[in-house]
């Protein structure tokens, strides 16, 4: 499947930045020059440039163009940042690459594996475990799981070459985004056997999930890299500011900016609503605490005055009582509404566990002996 023109522009400009053709802090050719160079529309160039900006290669400068902010000679990123393949990293860093696939198998995702990878239990997965060599030294191991339905026709030969190239170019699958966790861990005996650790007693471990453009989880990978090879580099920007900069520089069309800006505003509105709800909940809780404390004080004062729960005290505190029972009259519920209001002290999820259970032995007409009556008392406070 032929690559889209914007992807070709992205790759070519990115490569020119990586090899120093477009030096750090210099400016890219103008939009007009790029449209002539690649014989395409302005919209296509803008899409490619917006991708470069999103990946931290360039930054729009109003009235000047796109400034290169990726400093390759300084960053020396050798894993962990972005969604680069090992083959792409090797090309940009100038070392000889070799990949050896040690495990290639189909399996059904177990409950334990589902918890680790995020794939649904019972789905079919393709597992590929690889050892990566840089200039003849084993510097990295990848243990990857792919949703089999997303990688039809995958073979060990493709795994040794580039799975991402196969997905994007042969299958036409767009790899959109990923999430990664980076930790430092002691190597296992297996790690020590397959990797060239030298005198290191630790590894950089990157566990990541990758999603396609439809938001479907398609890959989970656990990567282990020796310390002398691994360095994490990330470029971060404020999202709203970045959108405005891209629009001002012409990297985003007005329609694209409008759509993305609306999405940001919707997310901000949702967060603001949640913040308001939390603030209101805090105020409600504070008011309830105040009322309960006031009720406690009143009860203590009246108890001391009457040396017990007198009829007068009941009249002062209880507004009304709702009584209900089953047909046998052996289970009676009392809802006692205090004079401060008619809202339960506890939440609905707590009420059933907060009932006061009381049982009494009582005589019953027509029966010998006694029977048990169980009272469930719920106190209500506004």
N, C-alpha and C positions, 0 to 999 in steps of 0.2 A: 504494500500500500504506500503510495507516494506521500511524502511528508508535506504538511501544510506550509505555505510560503512564510507565514509569520514565524513558524518553528525554525525554518532554515535561517531566517534573518537573526533570530535569537541565538542560534548556535554559532553562526559566523561572527557576530559581534562579540558574544561571550568569549569565543576562542581568541579573537583579536585583543580583548582585554587581558586574558590569561597569558598570552605570549608577549604582551608588552607593546603591541602595535598601537593600541590606544592606552597611553600611559596613565598611571595614577594621577589624578587631579587635572587631567586634560579633558577636552570636550569631544563628544562624538560628532561625526559629520552631521550637518543639519538634516532636518526631515526631508527637505527637497532633494538633497544629495543622496540620501538613503533610498528614496523612492526611485531615483534614476539608476542608482547602482544595482538595485534588485528588481527593477522593472515591475513595480507593484504600486498599489494605491497608498495614499497617506494613512488610511485606516489600518491597513496591514502593518505598516511600519509602527504606528502608534501602539498596536497590540503587542508587538515584539518588544518595544521599548518599555512598555508598562510591566512586562514580565521581568525584564532585566532590573527595573527599579524595585519590583517586589522582592527579587532575590538578592538585593543589596549590591548590585554592580554599578548602578548609576543613580544620580540624584538630580531631579530637575531644578534648574536655576532660572527664575523668571527673567525673560529678556535675553538670556545667554544660551540656553540649550541644556543638554544633559551632561553633567560632569561625572567623570569616572571616579568612583570612591572605593573601588576594590583594589587594595594594595597587595598584589600577589607576592612580591618579594618580602613583605613584612608578615603576611598572614601564615603562609606555609601550612594551610589547613590540610590535614592528611586523614580525615575521617571524622564522622560525627556531625558535621554541619550540612544542612541542605538535604536534597535527595539525590546526590551524585552516586553513580555506580563506581565500583572499585576500578573499573576500566577507565572511566572518565578521570578519576583521581590520579591514576597512573600516568595518563596522557598529560595532564596539567602539571604534575610534579616531576616528570622526567625519569621515572624508574621503570625497569623491566618487569612486566607483570606475568605471573603464572598462577592459574587457578586449577586446583585438583578437587574433583567431586568425590567424596568418600562415602556418602550415603545418598541414595535416590530411591524413594519408595512412596507408595500410596497407602494411606491409612484412614481409619475413621476416627474423628475427633472424640476423645473420651471426655468425661466430666472434668477430670483433673486438667487435661490439656486445654479444654475450653476456658477454664478459670485463668490459665496462664496467658493464652493467646488472644482470647476475645472472640474466637470463632464459635458458632453455635454447636452444641453437643450433637453428635450424630452425623455431621456433614463430612464429606470426603475431602481430605487434604492431600497435597503433594509435598513431601518433605525433601529438602535438598541441603546436605551439609557439605561445606567447602572449606578448604584450607587455601589461604591466599599467600603468595610469595612475592616479595619485593626485592629485586636484584638477588634472587636465590635464597632469601631468608624468609622463613615462615613467620609472618608478622600478624596474621589475622585469621580467625575462624568465624564462619557464618553458619548458623543453624537456622534454616528458614522453613516456614510452613506457608503454603499457598492454597487458597481456595481452588480446588481442582477445576471447578466450572469456569474459573477466570483464566486458567492457563492450559487450554486444550492443546495437545500436541507437544507439550514440554518434554524435552529429552535431556539426558546427561550432557550431550554435546552442546546443547543450547545453554545449559547451566554453566558450563565451562567458559562459554563465550560471554554472553550478557543476557540475563533474563529480561531486564528492562528494555533493551533494544528490541528483543523479540516481542514483548508486549506492545510497545509503542509503534514500532514500524511494521511488524508482520501482522499483528492482530488488531492494530488501530485502537488500542486501549489507552485512554488518557490517565496518567498517574497524577493525581491532583495534590494530595497532601499527606502528611504523616505526623505521628507523635512519637517522641523518643524520651526515654529515661536513661541517664548516664550515671553509672556507679563505679566505684573502685573496689575490686574484690580480690581475694586470694585465689591463685590458680588452683584448679583441681589436678589430681594426678593425670587425668586425660589431657588437660591443657598443657601441662609440663611435658607430656609425651609428644604432642603434635606441633607445639609452637617453640620458636627459638627465644626463650626468656632470658638467656644469659644469666646475670646475677639478680634480675628483678624477681621479687616475690609478690607482685601485684599485677593486675590486669585492668584495663579500661573496658567496662562491659556496657554495651549500648543495646537496650531492648526497645524495639520500635514496631509500630503498626503503620501500614500504608493503605491509603484509600484511593479508589478510582474516582472519576468525575461524578459518578452517581452516588457517592458516599458509601460505597460497599467496601467493607474490610476485605482486602485481597491478599495481604501479606503480613506475617509476623516474623521478625528476625531477631535472633540474639547474636550479637557480634562481640567478639572478644579480641582486643588488640593489645599488643605489647606496648609498654610505656614509651619506648624510644620512637615509636611510629605514630602514636595517637596524639592529636592536639585538636581540641574543640574550638571552633570559631563560629560566632553567630553575629548577624547584623540585625538590629531591631530598630523600628521606627514607630512613632505615634501614628495610629491608623488614620484618624481624621485629617491630620496635617498632611500625611502622605497623599491622600486622595486629592486634596486641594492643590498640592504641588504638581501632581501628575496632570491635573486638568489645566493648570496655568501653563505648563510646559507643552501642552498639546499631546501628551502621551495617552490621555483618555479623551474620548469624544464626549460631547455634552450629554448624550444619552447614557453612556456608560457611567459618567460621573453622577448623574441624577439617580440612576438605579442603585449604585453603591452607597451614595450618600443617604438615600432613603432607608437602605438596610441598616446603616449605622445609626440613624436617628430612631428607627424602630427599636433597635437593641438598647439604645440609651433610654428611650421612653419606658421600656420594660423594666430596666434596672431602677429607674427613678420611681416607678410604681411600687416595685418591691421594697425600696427603701422607705417610702411613705407608709406602706402597710406595716413594716417592722416598727417604725416610729409610733404608729397608732397602737400597735399591739403592746409596746412598752408602756404607753400612757394608760391603756386599759388595765394592764397588770398592776401598775403603780396604784391606780384607783381602787382596785379590788383589795390589794394589800392594806391600803389605808382603811377601807371599810371593815375588813376583818379585824384589824387592830382595834378599831373603834368599838366593834361589837365585843371583842374580848374584854376591853376595859369596862364596858357597861355591865357585862355579866359578872365580872369580878366584884364591881362595886355593889351590885344588887345582891349578890350571893353573901357578901359580908354583912350587908344590912339586914337580910332576912334569915341568915344562917341556913340557907337551902333554896331550892327552886320553888318559890311560892306561886300561888295563883296570880298574885299581882305582878310578879316577875314574868309569868307566862303571857299575861295580857300586854305587858309593855314590850315584849320582844317578838311575839308570834302574831303575824297578820292573819293567816288562816292555814288550815291543814286539809289536805286532800287524802282521803282514805280509799283504798281499793283492796279487793281480796279475790281469791279463787272461789269456786263453787263450794268447796268443803269448809271454807272459812278457817282453814288452818295456815294459810299463808296470806298475811296482811301487809300491805305496803302503806307507809305513811310518808307523804311529801309535806314537809314542814316549811312554810314560807315565812321568813322573818320580816319584820316591819321595815327593813331597809330596802326591800325590793323583791323581785320575783325571778332573779336569774340564778342558776346553780352556782355554788361556790366552786365546784370542780367542773372540768370539761366533760363533754359527753363521753369521751373515751375513758375517762377515769371514774365516772359515776358508778358503774356496775361494781367496780372494785372498791369503791369508797363507801358503800352502804353499811350502815350499822345494823348488824344482825343480832336480834334478841329473841330468845325462846323462853316461853313460860308454860308451866304445867297448870291446866285449868280444868275444873269440873265441867261436865257437859250433860245437859238434861237427857235422861233416857239411857245413859251409859254408866256402867260400873267403873269406878276409878276416875282417872284423869286423862286428858289428851294434850298434845303439844301444839301451841300456836306460835308461829314464827313471824316476827315483825321485821320488815326491812324499812329502815328509816333513812330518808335522804333530806339533807338540809339545803335550803335554797337561800341565796343571798344576792341582792342586786348590786 
